[in-house]
């Protein structure tokens, strides 16, 4: 599998479009309209960044839950 990027606009692709295709297809496509790119560039373009959980909200909830548990046990 190879990663290719469009360098010229055509009917099938816009400039900057990235595709992952098999070796034979890539060999036929690369030329004046497509160029090879690294797999890491393809990964960064196709994968969404992981959202981090806001720790402050989580900490506030756990503190209030702990306080409720203490009140119930007394």
ChimeraX attribute file (.defattr): number of C-alpha atoms within 10 A of each C-alpha:
attribute: neighborCount
match mode: 1-to-1
recipient: residues
	/A:1	11
	/A:2	17
	/A:3	21
	/A:4	25
	/A:5	22
	/A:6	22
	/A:7	18
	/A:8	14
	/A:9	13
	/A:10	10
	/A:11	5
	/A:12	7
	/A:13	16
	/A:14	13
	/A:15	13
	/A:16	13
	/A:17	16
	/A:18	22
	/A:19	18
	/A:20	17
	/A:21	14
	/A:22	11
	/A:23	12
	/A:24	10
	/A:25	12
	/A:26	19
	/A:27	15
	/A:28	9
	/A:29	16
	/A:30	15
	/A:31	12
	/A:32	9
	/A:33	15
	/A:34	24
	/A:35	17
	/A:36	18
	/A:37	15
	/A:38	11
	/A:39	14
	/A:40	10
	/A:41	13
	/A:42	18
	/A:43	13
	/A:44	10
	/A:45	12
	/A:46	11
	/A:47	8
	/A:48	8
	/A:49	8
	/A:50	6
	/A:51	6
	/A:52	6
	/A:53	8
	/A:54	8
	/A:55	9
	/A:56	8
	/A:57	9
	/A:58	10
	/A:59	11
	/A:60	10
	/A:61	12
	/A:62	11
	/A:63	11
	/A:64	11
	/A:65	11
	/A:66	11
	/A:67	11
	/A:68	11
	/A:69	11
	/A:70	10
	/A:71	8
	/A:72	8
	/A:73	6
	/A:74	5
